[in-house]
């Protein structure tokens, strides 16, 4: 059984070695790649301000971008001072459309907090 197992492993390893040798890992595939390094400092700009519609000040703790493009995002909120959180604190998260920051497109309500 031991010798047969070693022979089977040898056959499998030979297959994987041949597969790895099929690709030249040292070849430069992108010769005309432009350098992305610049001397300019990075910049950012504000596109929209998405305010939590809740009466309590909550912080966004997670953002997920819409997979079809960067025109929607889902925002999950939490109350960072959870030891002192009010009784009727909302647990909703929202889907926002970036072009319409005045109100969320969809309200996501969890079954439990």
MDTraj code that builds the backbone (N, CA, C; nanometers):
import mdtraj as md
import numpy as np

residues = "UNK UNK UNK UNK UNK UNK UNK UNK UNK UNK UNK UNK UNK UNK UNK UNK UNK UNK UNK UNK UNK UNK UNK UNK UNK UNK UNK UNK UNK UNK UNK UNK UNK UNK UNK UNK UNK UNK UNK UNK UNK UNK UNK UNK UNK UNK UNK UNK UNK UNK UNK UNK UNK UNK UNK UNK UNK UNK UNK UNK UNK UNK UNK UNK UNK UNK UNK UNK UNK UNK UNK UNK UNK UNK UNK UNK UNK UNK UNK UNK UNK UNK UNK UNK UNK UNK UNK UNK UNK UNK UNK UNK UNK UNK UNK UNK UNK UNK UNK UNK UNK UNK UNK UNK UNK UNK UNK UNK UNK UNK UNK UNK UNK".split()
xyz = np.array([
    [0.0814, -0.1179, 0.0000],
    [0.0000, 0.0000, 0.0000],
    [0.0870, 0.1261, 0.0000],
    [0.1996, 0.1237, 0.0738],
    [0.2869, 0.2389, 0.0819],
    [0.3493, 0.2695, -0.0543],
    [0.3993, 0.1671, -0.1205],
    [0.4648, 0.1863, -0.2510],
    [0.3636, 0.2361, -0.3537],
    [0.2446, 0.1826, -0.3528],
    [0.1404, 0.2266, -0.4459],
    [0.1028, 0.3730, -0.4206],
    [0.0955, 0.4132, -0.2949],
    [0.0635, 0.5523, -0.2605],
    [0.1730, 0.6465, -0.3101],
    [0.2992, 0.6081, -0.2923],
    [0.4115, 0.6903, -0.3390],
    [0.4091, 0.7018, -0.4913],
    [0.3786, 0.5928, -0.5620],
    [0.3707, 0.5976, -0.7082],
    [0.2575, 0.6885, -0.7546],
    [0.1418, 0.6830, -0.6874],
    [0.0303, 0.7710, -0.7231],
    [0.0660, 0.9173, -0.6974],
    [0.1297, 0.9451, -0.5852],
    [0.1713, 1.0819, -0.5556],
    [0.2746, 1.1316, -0.6563],
    [0.3648, 1.0428, -0.6990],
    [0.4651, 1.0804, -0.7992],
    [0.4002, 1.1187, -0.9309],
    [0.2987, 1.0464, -0.9727],
    [0.2269, 1.0776, -1.0968],
    [0.1564, 1.2119, -1.0852],
    [0.0931, 1.2359, -0.9721],
    [0.0238, 1.3634, -0.9515],
    [0.1231, 1.4792, -0.9488],
    [0.2345, 1.4623, -0.8794],
    [0.3345, 1.5688, -0.8716],
    [0.3929, 1.5987, -1.0090],
    [0.4158, 1.4961, -1.0904],
    [0.4675, 1.5172, -1.2258],
    [0.3686, 1.6006, -1.3070],
    [0.2391, 1.5742, -1.2927],
    [0.1367, 1.6518, -1.3622],
    [0.1428, 1.7989, -1.3219],
    [0.1523, 1.8252, -1.1902],
    [0.1549, 1.9632, -1.1425],
    [0.2833, 2.0347, -1.1831],
    [0.3948, 1.9653, -1.1836],
    [0.5202, 2.0271, -1.2278],
    [0.5133, 2.0652, -1.3747],
    [0.4583, 1.9785, -1.4571],
    [0.4436, 2.0107, -1.5999],
    [0.3481, 2.1290, -1.6186],
    [0.2451, 2.1347, -1.5378],
    [0.1498, 2.2441, -1.5458],
    [0.2169, 2.3760, -1.5075],
    [0.2993, 2.3775, -1.4040],
    [0.3703, 2.4981, -1.3628],
    [0.4736, 2.5405, -1.4658],
    [0.5358, 2.4465, -1.5329],
    [0.6367, 2.4793, -1.6320],
    [0.5763, 2.5344, -1.7602],
    [0.4444, 2.5222, -1.7776],
    [0.3792, 2.5721, -1.8986],
    [0.3743, 2.7245, -1.8998],
    [0.3874, 2.7890, -1.7851],
    [0.3830, 2.9348, -1.7742],
    [0.5218, 2.9832, -1.7343],
    [0.5737, 3.0780, -1.8095],
    [0.7033, 3.1372, -1.7781],
    [0.6812, 3.2483, -1.6763],
    [0.7162, 3.2233, -1.5518],
    [0.6881, 3.3212, -1.4471],
    [0.7802, 3.4417, -1.4544],
    [0.8880, 3.4338, -1.5317],
    [0.9816, 3.5455, -1.5425],
    [0.9569, 3.6308, -1.6664],
    [0.8656, 3.5900, -1.7514],
    [0.8371, 3.6667, -1.8726],
    [0.7632, 3.7954, -1.8368],
    [0.7981, 3.9048, -1.9057],
    [0.7278, 4.0307, -1.8862],
    [0.6085, 4.0324, -1.9802],
    [0.4909, 4.0207, -1.9254],
    [0.3695, 4.0134, -2.0053],
    [0.3170, 4.1521, -2.0419],
    [0.3504, 4.2541, -1.9652],
    [0.2997, 4.3883, -1.9879],
    [0.4184, 4.4831, -2.0065],
    [0.4719, 4.4878, -2.1278],
    [0.5912, 4.5683, -2.1544],
    [0.5635, 4.7178, -2.1507],
    [0.4471, 4.7614, -2.1964],
    [0.4197, 4.9035, -2.2064],
    [0.3382, 4.9556, -2.0891],
    [0.3569, 4.8962, -1.9754],
    [0.2835, 4.9396, -1.8563],
    [0.3376, 5.0746, -1.8099],
    [0.2469, 5.1691, -1.7911],
    [0.2873, 5.3020, -1.7463],
    [0.3042, 5.3023, -1.5951],
    [0.3977, 5.3779, -1.5512],
    [0.4211, 5.3900, -1.4085],
    [0.3092, 5.4723, -1.3453],
    [0.2538, 5.4243, -1.2358],
    [0.1473, 5.4944, -1.1655],
    [0.2009, 5.5862, -1.0561],
    [0.3324, 5.5874, -1.0393],
    [0.3920, 5.6712, -0.9361],
    [0.4042, 5.8142, -0.9861],
    [0.3629, 5.9086, -0.9037],
    [0.3766, 6.0499, -0.9359],
    [0.4326, 6.1229, -0.8153],
    [0.4808, 6.2431, -0.8396],
    [0.5312, 6.3254, -0.7305],
    [0.4208, 6.4069, -0.6649],
    [0.3022, 6.4063, -0.7246],
    [0.1910, 6.4842, -0.6721],
    [0.1315, 6.4155, -0.5490],
    [0.0923, 6.4929, -0.4498],
    [0.0280, 6.4308, -0.3334],
    [-0.1112, 6.3808, -0.3712],
    [-0.1593, 6.2758, -0.3057],
    [-0.2933, 6.2255, -0.3360],
    [-0.4004, 6.3274, -0.2976],
    [-0.5098, 6.3245, -0.3710],
    [-0.6191, 6.4172, -0.3443],
    [-0.7493, 6.3402, -0.3313],
    [-0.8449, 6.4031, -0.2677],
    [-0.9792, 6.3468, -0.2548],
    [-1.0779, 6.4620, -0.2581],
    [-1.2003, 6.4315, -0.2990],
    [-1.3034, 6.5343, -0.3001],
    [-1.4347, 6.4732, -0.2543],
    [-1.5208, 6.5547, -0.1992],
    [-1.6505, 6.5106, -0.1508],
    [-1.7498, 6.5135, -0.2653],
    [-1.8143, 6.4005, -0.2895],
    [-1.9154, 6.3934, -0.3952],
    [-2.0539, 6.4132, -0.3357],
    [-2.0817, 6.3420, -0.2278],
    [-2.2117, 6.3503, -0.1620],
    [-2.1938, 6.3319, -0.0122],
    [-2.2866, 6.3876, 0.0630],
    [-2.2917, 6.3647, 0.2072],
    [-2.4213, 6.2901, 0.2347],
    [-2.4074, 6.1699, 0.2868],
    [-2.5228, 6.0847, 0.3144],
    [-2.5486, 6.0876, 0.4646],
    [-2.6486, 6.1611, 0.5060],
    [-2.6785, 6.1767, 0.6485],
    [-2.7767, 6.0688, 0.6942],
    [-2.7499, 6.0166, 0.8121],
    [-2.8383, 5.9174, 0.8731],
    [-2.9728, 5.9834, 0.9019],
    [-3.0839, 5.9290, 0.8471],
    [-3.2143, 5.9896, 0.8729],
    [-3.2641, 5.9712, 1.0161],
    [-3.1953, 5.8910, 1.0943],
    [-3.2353, 5.8675, 1.2325],
    [-3.2151, 5.9940, 1.3154],
    [-3.2919, 6.0077, 1.4214],
    [-3.2762, 6.1238, 1.5090],
    [-3.1525, 6.1104, 1.5969],
    [-3.0975, 5.9887, 1.6093],
    [-2.9776, 5.9650, 1.6883],
    [-2.8551, 5.9705, 1.5972],
    [-2.7472, 6.0211, 1.6496],
    [-2.6247, 6.0283, 1.5724],
    [-2.5578, 5.8911, 1.5745],
    [-2.5585, 5.8241, 1.4593],
    [-2.4960, 5.6929, 1.4451],
    [-2.3827, 5.7038, 1.3435],
    [-2.2881, 5.6161, 1.3560],
    [-2.1723, 5.6148, 1.2671],
    [-2.1865, 5.5016, 1.1669],
    [-2.1455, 5.5267, 1.0421],
    [-2.1427, 5.4182, 0.9433],
    [-2.0272, 5.3261, 0.9803],
    [-2.0567, 5.1981, 0.9963],
    [-1.9532, 5.1021, 1.0337],
    [-1.9173, 5.0076, 0.9200],
    [-1.9976, 5.0046, 0.8142],
    [-1.9659, 4.9192, 0.7005],
    [-2.0310, 4.9772, 0.5750],
    [-1.9561, 4.9755, 0.4652],
    [-2.0062, 5.0230, 0.3363],
    [-1.9842, 4.9128, 0.2341],
    [-2.0859, 4.8866, 0.1534],
    [-2.0734, 4.7917, 0.0420],
    [-2.1192, 4.8618, -0.0838],
    [-2.0338, 4.8633, -0.1845],
    [-2.0675, 4.9276, -0.3112],
    [-2.1508, 4.8354, -0.3969],
    [-2.2403, 4.8907, -0.4746],
    [-2.3245, 4.8176, -0.5676],
    [-2.2361, 4.7529, -0.6735],
    [-2.2525, 4.6240, -0.7019],
    [-2.1609, 4.5570, -0.7940],
    [-2.1717, 4.6043, -0.9392],
    [-2.2829, 4.6617, -0.9796],
    [-2.2989, 4.7025, -1.1184],
    [-2.2379, 4.8371, -1.1506],
    [-2.1759, 4.9029, -1.0571],
    [-2.1185, 5.0351, -1.0786],
    [-2.1157, 5.1110, -0.9483],
    [-2.0572, 5.2284, -0.9510],
    [-2.0396, 5.3046, -0.8280],
    [-2.1477, 5.4102, -0.8126],
    [-2.2730, 5.3772, -0.8428],
    [-2.3786, 5.4766, -0.8267],
    [-2.4707, 5.4473, -0.7086],
    [-2.4501, 5.3329, -0.6403],
    [-2.5272, 5.3003, -0.5202],
    [-2.4339, 5.2389, -0.4170],
    [-2.4722, 5.2542, -0.2910],
    [-2.3983, 5.1869, -0.1853],
    [-2.4916, 5.1536, -0.0706],
    [-2.4565, 5.0499, 0.0024],
    [-2.5306, 5.0106, 0.1222],
    [-2.4479, 5.0531, 0.2430],
    [-2.5134, 5.1143, 0.3404],
    [-2.4447, 5.1626, 0.4600],
    [-2.5086, 5.1022, 0.5840],
    [-2.4254, 5.0422, 0.6684],
    [-2.4709, 4.9872, 0.7958],
    [-2.4261, 5.0820, 0.9063],
    [-2.5166, 5.1132, 0.9968],
    [-2.4914, 5.2105, 1.1026],
    [-2.4853, 5.1414, 1.2382],
    [-2.4121, 5.2038, 1.3295],
    [-2.4129, 5.1558, 1.4671],
    [-2.3950, 5.2744, 1.5614],
    [-2.4358, 5.2533, 1.6843],
    [-2.4238, 5.3538, 1.7897],
    [-2.2991, 5.3169, 1.8686],
    [-2.1941, 5.3973, 1.8588],
    [-2.0653, 5.3606, 1.9170],
    [-2.0649, 5.3598, 2.0690],
    [-2.1536, 5.4330, 2.1311],
    [-2.1632, 5.4325, 2.2772],
    [-2.2758, 5.3372, 2.3182],
    [-2.2595, 5.2098, 2.2827],
    [-2.3685, 5.1142, 2.3009],
    [-2.4049, 5.0900, 2.4463],
    [-2.3139, 5.1190, 2.5402],
    [-2.3495, 5.1036, 2.6817],
    [-2.4543, 5.2058, 2.7229],
    [-2.4539, 5.3209, 2.6554],
    [-2.5481, 5.4271, 2.6887],
    [-2.6537, 5.4443, 2.5799],
    [-2.6798, 5.3418, 2.5035],
    [-2.7731, 5.3562, 2.3918],
    [-2.9174, 5.3706, 2.4408],
    [-2.9953, 5.4529, 2.3735],
    [-3.1351, 5.4710, 2.4117],
    [-3.2177, 5.3456, 2.3836],
    [-3.3315, 5.3363, 2.4479],
    [-3.4187, 5.2191, 2.4348],
    [-3.4706, 5.1998, 2.2924],
    [-3.5078, 5.3070, 2.2270],
    [-3.5709, 5.2970, 2.0951],
    [-3.4726, 5.3302, 1.9816],
    [-3.3489, 5.2890, 1.9967],
    [-3.2474, 5.3129, 1.8952],
    [-3.2805, 5.2336, 1.7687],
    [-3.2854, 5.2974, 1.6524],
    [-3.3172, 5.2238, 1.5299],
    [-3.1992, 5.1370, 1.4856],
    [-3.2305, 5.0245, 1.4205],
    [-3.1285, 4.9311, 1.3731],
    [-3.1237, 4.9251, 1.2208],
    [-3.1917, 5.0153, 1.1530],
    [-3.2000, 5.0110, 1.0082],
    [-3.0664, 5.0454, 0.9425],
    [-3.0460, 4.9850, 0.8276],
    [-2.9379, 5.0207, 0.7372],
    [-3.0039, 5.0718, 0.6101],
    [-2.9259, 5.1354, 0.5247],
    [-2.9859, 5.1997, 0.4076],
    [-2.9062, 5.1706, 0.2812],
    [-2.9784, 5.1697, 0.1706],
    [-2.9149, 5.1698, 0.0390],
    [-2.9332, 5.3093, -0.0169],
    [-2.8226, 5.3727, -0.0496],
    [-2.8218, 5.5098, -0.0974],
    [-2.7882, 5.5138, -0.2457],
    [-2.8517, 5.6031, -0.3175],
    [-2.8130, 5.6336, -0.4542],
    [-2.7268, 5.7592, -0.4456],
    [-2.6064, 5.7517, -0.4981],
    [-2.5102, 5.8609, -0.4828],
    [-2.5629, 5.9911, -0.5420],
    [-2.6378, 5.9823, -0.6512],
    [-2.6896, 6.1034, -0.7158],
    [-2.8045, 6.1675, -0.6389],
    [-2.8646, 6.0948, -0.5436],
    [-2.9758, 6.1472, -0.4649],
    [-2.9458, 6.1278, -0.3154],
    [-2.8628, 6.2157, -0.2569],
    [-2.8234, 6.1962, -0.1173],
    [-2.9253, 6.2462, -0.0154],
    [-3.0397, 6.2981, -0.0582],
    [-3.1371, 6.3559, 0.0350],
    [-3.2120, 6.2517, 0.1162],
    [-3.2388, 6.1365, 0.0564],
    [-3.3082, 6.0297, 0.1287],
    [-3.2621, 5.8952, 0.0745],
    [-3.2620, 5.7926, 0.1596],
    [-3.2158, 5.6613, 0.1127],
    [-3.3126, 5.6022, 0.0109],
    [-3.2593, 5.5245, -0.0808],
    [-3.3423, 5.4576, -0.1810],
    [-3.4205, 5.3430, -0.1186],
    [-3.3546, 5.2677, -0.0295],
    [-3.4173, 5.1517, 0.0348],
    [-3.3782, 5.1489, 0.1818],
    [-3.4725, 5.1101, 0.2664],
    [-3.4457, 5.0925, 0.4095],
    [-3.4412, 4.9436, 0.4379],
    [-3.3330, 4.8991, 0.4998],
    [-3.3154, 4.7576, 0.5348],
    [-3.3396, 4.7423, 0.6848],
    [-3.4446, 4.6657, 0.7204],
    [-3.4791, 4.6468, 0.8613],
    [-3.4459, 4.5045, 0.9020],
    [-3.3626, 4.4867, 1.0044],
    [-3.3275, 4.3511, 1.0487],
    [-3.4418, 4.2883, 1.1301],
    [-3.4452, 4.1558, 1.1326],
    [-3.5453, 4.0848, 1.2126],
    [-3.5179, 4.1006, 1.3624],
    [-3.3895, 4.1092, 1.3965],
    [-3.3526, 4.1270, 1.5374],
    [-3.2321, 4.2200, 1.5433],
    [-3.2079, 4.2835, 1.6578],
    [-3.0964, 4.3785, 1.6663],
    [-2.9612, 4.3175, 1.6577],
])
top = md.Topology()
chain = top.add_chain()
for i, resn in enumerate(residues, 1):
    res = top.add_residue(resn, chain, resSeq=i)
    for name in ("N", "CA", "C"):
        top.add_atom(name, md.element.get_by_symbol(name[0]), res)
traj = md.Trajectory(xyz[None], top)
